[in-house]
């Protein structure tokens, strides 16, 4: 039995995504991410490749140009409207608004700015156009169960608040 990451292993890790240019942390997982290596494409391929052969306790850093993943920023997906046209519940930075176009296609937009007069939403992925560094800490590795292989990840993938707090202790 191997204690290194390889296909078919259930892996738990913590990670954060850092903007290479500014050093700002853009994303941090709130609880360990569990997945079956080689079965689930939960992370970018470049990250997954770097995890092969790693052991519990290892930390790796992988730089990725997110333009290759999400494409170039599309400024036509940025809209500003008068604040009075926007319901109160959307007037908070970071709020996701899902809209439907005339073809019935759904698209998510994130509130990126607002003031007394206007509100701006952006339909680009927040990582679009950035070079980021994934910093990953391998927490555990074990043989995946048949059910986990079928699902590509943890059977209990949506932990309750009690489970999250229990893991943090």
NORFEN-V707222 format. One line per field, one symbol per residue. phi: phi as a letter, one per 20 degrees, with the letter a starting at -180 (. if undefined). psi: psi as a letter, one per 30 degrees, with the letter a starting at -180 (. if undefined). burial: b if it has 9 or more other C-alpha atoms within 8 Angstrom, else e. Layout:
# NORFEN-V707222
phi=???
psi=???
burial=???
This chain:
# NORFEN-V707222
phi=.eddfbgneecdbdbbddfffenffebcfebgedbdfnddefcggffgffegnfdgnfccccecefffednffdffedcccfgfedggfeebfnfececdefeneebecdfdabbfdccddceffgegmdecdedddfebbbfefgffffenaffdfdfegffffffff
psi=kkglklkfkkkklkllkkjeefgkkekkkflkkkljkfekhflkeeeeeffkfllkfkklkkkkjfefefalkjffgkkklkeffkkefghkkfkkkklkaffgkkkkkkjfklafelkklkfkkffkglklkkjkjkelklkkleeeeefgakeifilleeeeeeef.
burial=eeebbbebbbbbbbbbbbbbeeeebeeebeebbbbbbebbeeeeeebbeebbebbbeeebebbbbbbeebbeeeeeebeebbbeebeeebbebebbbeebeeeeeebbbbbbebeeebbbbbbbeeebbbbbbbbbbbbbbeebeeebbeebbbeeeeeeeeebeeeee
